[in-house]
Amino acid sequence: MVPFTPALEAQLRGWLEEDIGRGDLTAPALIGRHGRAHWVTRADGVFCGGVLVGPLLALLDPQSSVRLLVADGELVVAGQRLLELEGQAAALVAAERTALNLAMRLSGIATATAALVEALAGTGVRLADTRKTTPGLRVLEKYAVRCGGGCNHRLGLDDAAMLKENHLAWSGGVAPAIAAVRASAPWPARVIVESETPAEAQAAVRAGADAVLLDDFSPAALAALVPQLRALAPSVVLEASGVRPEQLAAYAATGIDLISTSAPVTRSPWLDLSMRFDPLLA
């Protein structure tokens, strides 16, 4: 589920204000009217974002109601009804674009994630996301990845220490960087080292890294390297990145644990959703 924190509520309010501005100029046409509406999808995919519609609409009309017909993470087909809304007609109109924009964006991510997860089915390899997210939308976009069957990598820099090439270059190498982090990080924090060569990966494992991110290795190179790293530390978590979607099966066969990709967030199209209004009630 999405954690409905005060910060998220403030974001929802801000997104509504962005669209409504100083006030919806069409609202006078709907004063005193009560309305009903429903959402449908115009394309097949994985629905995500329905849980946001109720809280969003309630900011404009606390007496409104939203009935979800499809849960986040469920497969949907074109023409399917997703949810039903009821409340002040002016509130339904004012919330429409913001709610749909969020759900279309998140459903697109969930749909793209599900396609990659399906390609890994039966391999035992998990698909993880990255920190390449839209500023301000990270929690929601990572939620969409989970709805699509993927798993979340770090939510932020405070979740785990991932030492990249800049850290290694400026700290004096793998061992000093890991030692410095171990000396100051809370004991449950994991240390991950991004490696671009077999030598870097082996040095990271020998220095006690909990996980190694193997960046831009070919499947053949990983097939040779993974057994060597397992021999050094059987419990080390091995992750591949820089993987093209058509190569997922080849990478999964190398013995790695994770494949991380930003593609569902950075490259997915929105899922086409629509809000349709029923006749106004008196």
Long-range contacts (C-beta under 8 A, 24 or more apart in sequence): 1-51, 2-51, 2-52, 2-139, 2-140, 2-143, 3-139, 4-55, 8-139, 9-55, 9-59, 11-136, 12-52, 12-55, 12-56, 12-59, 13-59, 15-56, 15-98, 15-102, 16-56, 16-59, 16-60, 16-94, 16-95, 16-98, 18-98, 19-94, 19-97, 19-98, 20-94, 24-90, 24-93, 24-94, 26-90, 26-93, 27-90, 27-93, 27-94, 30-88, 30-89, 30-90, 30-93, 31-90, 33-88, 33-89, 33-90, 33-280, 33-281, 34-86, 34-87, 34-88, 34-89, 34-280, 34-281, 34-282, 35-86, 35-87, 35-88, 35-89, 35-92, 35-93, 35-277, 35-278, 35-280, 35-281, 36-84, 36-85, 36-86, 36-277, 36-278, 36-281, 37-84, 37-85, 37-86, 37-92, 37-96, 37-275, 37-276, 37-277, 37-278, 38-81, 38-82, 38-83, 38-84, 38-85, 38-275, 38-276, 38-278, 39-81, 39-82, 39-83, 39-85, 39-100, 39-103, 39-273, 39-274, 39-275, 39-276, 40-79, 40-80, 40-81, 40-82, 40-273, 40-274, 40-276, 41-76, 41-77, 41-78, 41-79, 41-80, 41-82, 41-107, 41-271, 41-272, 41-273, 41-274, 42-78, 42-79, 42-272, 42-273, 42-274, 43-78, 43-271, 43-272, 44-75, 44-76, 44-77, 44-78, 45-75, 45-76, 45-107, 45-108, 45-110, 45-111, 45-271, 46-73, 46-74, 46-75, 46-76, 46-107, 46-110, 46-111, 46-113, 46-114, 46-147, 46-148, 46-271, 47-71, 47-72, 47-73, 47-74, 47-75, 47-76, 47-82, 47-103, 47-107, 47-110, 47-271, 48-72, 48-73, 48-103, 48-106, 48-107, 48-109, 48-110, 48-143, 48-144, 48-147, 48-148, 49-99, 49-102, 49-103, 49-104, 49-105, 49-106, 49-107, 49-140, 49-144, 50-82, 50-83, 50-103, 52-99, 52-102, 52-103, 52-140, 53-83, 53-85, 53-95, 53-99, 53-103, 56-95, 56-98, 56-99, 56-102, 57-85, 57-87, 57-91, 57-92, 57-95, 57-99, 59-95, 60-88, 60-90, 60-91, 60-94, 60-95, 61-87, 61-88, 61-91, 61-92, 63-87, 63-88, 64-88, 64-91, 64-92, 72-110, 72-147, 73-110, 73-146, 73-147, 73-148, 73-149, 75-114, 82-273, 85-275, 89-280, 92-277, 96-275, 99-275, 100-273, 100-274, 100-275, 102-140, 103-271, 103-273, 104-270, 104-271, 104-272, 104-273, 105-137, 105-141, 105-144, 105-270, 106-140, 106-141, 106-143, 106-144, 106-147, 107-144, 107-270, 107-271, 107-273, 108-268, 108-269, 108-270, 108-271, 109-141, 109-144, 109-145, 109-148, 109-264, 109-265, 109-268, 110-144, 110-145, 110-147, 110-148, 110-264, 111-148, 111-268, 111-271, 112-148, 112-263, 112-264, 112-267, 112-268, 113-144, 113-145, 113-147, 113-148, 113-149, 113-150, 113-264, 114-148, 114-149, 116-150, 116-245, 116-248, 116-261, 116-263, 116-264, 117-148, 117-149, 117-150, 118-149, 119-245, 119-248, 119-249, 120-248, 120-249, 120-252, 120-259, 123-249, 123-252, 123-253, 124-252, 125-251, 125-252, 125-256, 125-257, 125-258, 125-259, 126-150, 126-151, 126-257, 126-258, 126-259, 127-151, 127-258, 127-259, 127-260, 127-261, 128-152, 128-153, 128-239, 128-258, 128-259, 128-260, 128-261, 129-153, 129-260, 129-261, 129-262, 129-264, 129-265, 130-241, 130-260, 130-261, 130-262, 130-265, 131-156, 132-262, 132-265, 132-266, 133-265, 134-265, 141-265, 144-264, 145-264, 145-265, 148-264, 150-264, 151-258, 153-260, 159-189, 160-189, 160-190, 160-191, 160-192, 161-185, 161-189, 161-190, 161-191, 161-192, 162-192, 162-193, 162-194, 162-213, 163-191, 163-192, 163-193, 163-194, 163-209, 164-194, 165-194, 165-196, 168-193, 168-200, 173-203, 174-200, 174-203, 174-204, 174-207, 174-209, 175-203, 175-207, 178-204, 178-207, 178-208, 178-209, 179-207, 182-208, 192-237, 192-239, 194-241, 198-225, 198-228, 201-225, 201-229, 202-228, 202-229, 202-232, 205-229, 205-232, 205-233, 205-236, 206-232, 209-236, 210-236, 210-237, 211-236, 211-237, 211-238, 211-239, 212-236, 212-237, 212-238, 212-239, 213-239, 213-240, 213-241, 213-260, 214-238, 214-239, 214-240, 214-241, 214-256, 215-240, 215-241, 215-242, 216-241, 216-242, 217-242, 219-247, 219-250, 219-251, 219-253, 219-254, 222-251, 222-254, 222-255, 222-256, 223-253, 223-254, 223-255, 226-254, 226-255, 226-256, 227-255, 230-255
